[in-house]
Amino acid sequence: MLEYLRSQNYSFAPRASALLASLLVDPASGPVDVARAVTLAQEGIDHGFFEGATFLGRLYGDGLLVAKDLLKSEQYFKRAADAGDPNASLLLARLYISAPELAPSGDAVPVLFNRAVTNLSKKLNTGQCDVLNIFAGIYGSDDFGLFDPVIATKWLQASAKTGDFTAIERLARRYMVGEGVPVDRAKAIALLREAAEKGSSGSRLLLARLYLENTDLPNALDNAKQWLRIEAERGNGRAYEILANVARGDFGGPPDNAAMFFNLEKASHNAVVDGDVLKRLGIAYAHGLGTARNLEKAIAYLSQASNMGSDSASFEMFTLINDNRGSVDFKSNPVAVLRRAANNGFSEAMAALSDAYSCGVGVDRNPEIGFRWLARAAATGNRPSLIEIGKRALLADAEEGGNTFFRNIRRAATLGDRQAMVYLADAYRRGIGTDIDLGLADRWYTDALAPGNERSQALLLLARMEIAKGERANMIAAEKLLLEGLSTGDTSILFELAKLYGKGADGIPPNAPRALELFVQAGVAGHGGSMLQLADYRVPTKQSGGLDWRQWLDRAAQTGNIRAILKEASIATEPKQRVEKLVFALKQPLCDIKEQVAVAAAIINEPSLKTHTQAIVHRALTIPTDDAGTLYQLANVLMNAEMVGSDAVSGPSVMLKAAQAGKVEAMREVGRMYIEGAILPANFNEAVKWLTLAVRAGDQGAIKSVAELALDYKKTGKAPDVVLRAVLEPLKLAALSGSGSAAKAIAELYASTNADGDLVQQWMLKAGNLNDGEAMVFISDAYAAGSNGFGQSDAKSTEWIAKAAKAGYPPAFERYAIALQIGYGTPVNISEASQWLEKAGTVTQ
């Protein structure tokens, strides 16, 4: 209609041009076309409609759709004010208030204000009701010292009675918040509903927003969606955008990824689209939310949003490319995009840039620069960076670092980080970097577990802390915390609980079906570790979410899961394919020392990757860690001097660190090194110390080493009785704790020293009763021969070989079968003999 009116040669045409211009910059009215809006407004001015100049003054003054230009804004406002537009006079006065350097004189503002009021009064006296909103604006702000919400509301009420949609919308907001009138939500909604039914786009959107902001109202969500759909069907991009937020679950109700994607895609077709819409579309394609995963489209949308100035889109794009290295073809260095966002002050980008420099991803590795970016991110309040700096300080110096740890953790907790709250509660409870204060510890613990979106993070960290302690009560407490977090849908919680049920723990019996169910649930939701577990389980496709184990393994590898990539390499049938997988693993960021060491261990026997092995091992040695398993694996890698080069000299010291950190296997290896005297200097006392610790932890290899140490006492240079006394104590402690192999070792030691036969018999019987298979066979042989203090007895001999077989000791299967066949010490039983022979054959195969 406006297009038709402006094309006609009569007095209303200039006004039609100006009105059409205002609609072209209003997303609620359809596609935005700023260039044409400026042309139409100028067309109206050229034909004498100076409110077009007021429109352009606002456009250049706001700088939202065009480059901000206060001089142009001033020129247009002056032109309209001189032509008698009171609104232009007020806007020009406000411009001079905000930019006094533009004002031509000190009294410019009061002069313009008085002129505006005079013109407004004249217009009002002639029945021009559109000025009512302007009077409301004068009393609705403090620009001119007349702020009075009650009077402003009365002007709006008067304007609303004329049917002015703008007045209705502003008045409704006042009823919602009680500004100038008592709060009356029903009145606000009634006003907006009436305007919405008359066709006001702005009223429809505002009505929907009010319902979404007040979800306690009856049918609030359904009513909001109803009005948004009406506007969306008119092509309103903003309505689609809000519908996408609703579908995401921002206002309650279950998330609907398909609906979210549909609405985002519709919103993206708007002529002027918000960068956030493009960013979210990119994320949807990146993670397969509501649509098929498509990395090319994801990067295309994220690039668009990044080019529009979205720092968060730049960060998301870098993360996507970094997580899919080798799968994504990106023309330029993504670090450049990330650096731009970091330089703009986007803290997540600073933290990611820190990782890039620390790991050498897209840039030369430089931990010093990496730490500087980490510190900058922390300074801006980036919560993970604050926690990381605190943890590093504590690891470097438990005493002095405690103060830095406490300071950073407290700031992150104050900023709302749930994991930081858990750490802070623990710091107050244990006195880390602060005085012990159980009251504050309880307060922060309570805050960490308060309802909210991030509660699952606190539950997960607390559960992991309990699991690390390892006692029965701790494991039960961990299960309770993880069960409490199940309703959040957090995939890491699903994964931890699945692991707990898969292995079982003291007080928690294994529950394989439940573990499998949880792994499938987490794997379907995209958790890489769960996908890998499903690959490890190799359960039938029907039980594992419709995918076989190789499909789960492939999915896990696609997420960049290092262990999955290495597993694919280990099962590769062709050497070339194996090397390709290992090279793909090397292309991953490998920031974590565990990942670096795992890759080093995988490529250690691949001569073509020798240079990579040396580089990655050298890098791992520069990263401080107290993780016992990682140190042990690294130490084993370092033992291959041919592949790791000069760094091999660090092997013994790293193995010692692993032992000191609690790795039982490392304790055994260090003990053996001290016995051999080739890698570490021979030291009997140190050997006994470390082997004793390993024996007490139940390590079977250590028990064997202790026994060998006593039997080969000449190697130690010590008297046999000295050696025997040194090793018997840890062996006896292990035996009393239920170790059959320790009891057997004691019996063998007594036998080797020609000790009393009763001692040999006593300890060997103890070993047999502890289900040690070798001991049972030894006892059986002793009864058969009547040796080592055991009286000859065919029946006793067969009784013990039967115990060994039934305890699952394979070497006893065939011997028991023969005894049953020939009736040695037991009645003949051909049927049972056949069963045991079949078992023996299966074991052999």
Buried (B, 14 or more C-beta within 10 A) or exposed (E): EBEEBBEEEEEEBBBBBBBBBBBBBBBBBBBBBBEEBBEBBBBBBEBEBBBBBBBBBBBBBEEEBBEEBBEBBBBBBBBBBBBEBBBBBBBBBBBBEEBEEBBEEEEBBEEBBEBBBEBBEEBBEEEEBBBBBBBBBBBBEEBBEEEEBEBBBBBBBBBBEEEBBBBBBBBBBBBBEEBBBEEBBEBBBEBBBBBBEEEBBBBBBBBBBBBBEBEEBEEBBEBBBBBBBBBBEBBBBBBBBBBBBBBBEEBEBEBBBEBBBBBBBBBBEBEEBBBBBBBBBBBBBBBBBBBEBBBEBBBBBBBBBBEBEBBBBBBBBBBBBBBBBEEBEBEEEBBEBBBBBBEEEBBBBBBBBBBBBBBBBBBEBEBEBBBBBBBBBBEBBBBBBBBBBBBBBBEEEEEEBBBBBBBBBBBBBBEEBBBBBBBBBBBBBEEBBBEEBEEBBEBBBEBBBEEEEBBBBBBBBBBBBBBEEEEEEBBBBBBBBBBBBBEBEBBBBBBBBBBBBBEBBEEBEEBEEBBBBBBBBBBBEBBBBBBBBBBBBEBEEEEBBEBBBEBBBBBBBBBBBBBBBBBBBEEBEEEEEBBBBBBBBBEBBBBBBBBBBBBBBBBBEBEEBBEBBBBBBBBBBEBEBEBBBBBBBBBBBBBBEEBBBEBBEBBBEBBBBBBBBBBBBBBBBBBBBBBEBEBBEBBBEBBBBBBBBBBBBBBBBBBBBBBBBBBEBEBBEBEBEEBBEBBBEBBBBBBEEEBBBBBBBBBBBBBBBEBEBEBBBBBBBBBBBBBBBBBBBBBBBBBBEEBBBBEEBBEBBBBBBBBBBBBEBBBBBBBBBBBBBEEBBBEEBEEBBEEBBEBBEEEEE
